[in-house]
């Protein structure tokens, strides 16, 4: 029998249905892989007993013919999703050993459909970061390495644990969240597929909030088909989340393999940055050629406000973060550092509980929301956001079906190589992804090639609101043309 961890989610689903192996065997194979890969630091909490219990339950249901769409499939859960009875910390010291008494809507839907939880995955603290280096549990290692080098690289962030675990074959898929690129950038750095759905497609209830008008849950998986299967279970209306949209969830898997003939693909001229590496430019041209060969039409488009997206994002996101993180005060739950009075208790708790990047963003956010600066910064950033959204609307109004761009400005870099002296250097990693969050659109990152050092590179497709199906169809074309890449095992 093939190594069970090397199967795609779709192949595992077939094997379980054919009774070639059981969910318990599949789960045990992944639990062993997780144990052997602890050097990657992808999991911050392993739940083997719970995983085996869920697998046995799935096997019993499969035996009776009661098969859910994800019956018996072992998944990893980003530590931002509340899991009932299992520690959820957002990878911050300030949440301490917080154990929720409730389940997030997204994970409850995965369990409803029969999935198995292997454990909680590492992420940047409160999802603030582009390299998974800000977690209180330490950085995550990328299973990929530069050819001829043993430097440990970052997997991207904030969903670095999710991307690393999927790429290293530690789980068949993972939940992730994306506020400015936190699904798509790590997917590009690890040769996995990551989709950020349209804002409102997946419920945010039970997910630790970073920036509420930008956050969106989505899957990271090995293939576009696997991602489509996961998104179908994760998506759906939730009355507990007022931003959740009440529209039917399509069968995303049916979009895989659909013809893209006649589709118009926009190539935005503003994404051709000064100093963009030649290999990123080459990859972008190759991706466009593959889509053209599949019958799509390429059209140059303009998104004139792109250059303002990153500065506007780094006003809106920290402003919302400073508001959301005000609840962590040492009074109700999580870490509590004593003080002589209530103010000192707050100060001591936050100084000890929040890491440097979270403190930096809370300070920026508090500043831009303060009296005298609100109009100059926050209000202006929201106006820019409206213009960015209008750029995309104008594009789609001209019959454009999707927009093709690079996913990241480079391949993965070494742990500690960026952002040490200048945090802005790290923020620039999100240059191609933040516009999608600012406009609330769906975006998918698909592995498309490798750089000169053998590291994976990804392309991004941006779609119309609630048209994730088109992205899956186009993503599959790129996946088929580029082939699948797996890292050489070193751990």
Secondary structure, 3 states (H helix, E strand, C coil): CCCHHHCCHHHHHHHHHCCCCCHHHHHHHHHHHHHHCHHHCCEEEECHHHHHHHHHHHHHHHHHCCCCCCCCCEEEEECCECECCEECCCCCHHHCCCECCCCCHHHHHHHHCCCEEEEEECCCHHHCCCCCCCCCCCCCCCCCCCCCCCCCECCCCCCHHHHHHHHCCCCCEEEEEECCCCCHHHHHHHCCEEEECCCCCECCCCECCCCCCCCEEEEEECCHHHHHHHHHHHECCCCCCCCCCCCCCCCHHHHCCCCCCCCEEEEEHHHCCCCCCHHHHHHHHHHHHHHHHCCCEEEEECCCCHHHHHHHHHHHHHHHHHHHHHHCCCCCCCCCCCCCCHHHHHHHHHHHHCCHHHHHHHHHHHHHCCCCCHHHHHHHHHHHHHHHHHHHHHHHHCCCCEEEEECCCCCCCECCCCCCCCHHHHHHHHCCCHHHHHHCCCEEEEEEEECCCCCEEEEEEEECCCCHHHHHHHHHHHHHHHCCCCCCCCC
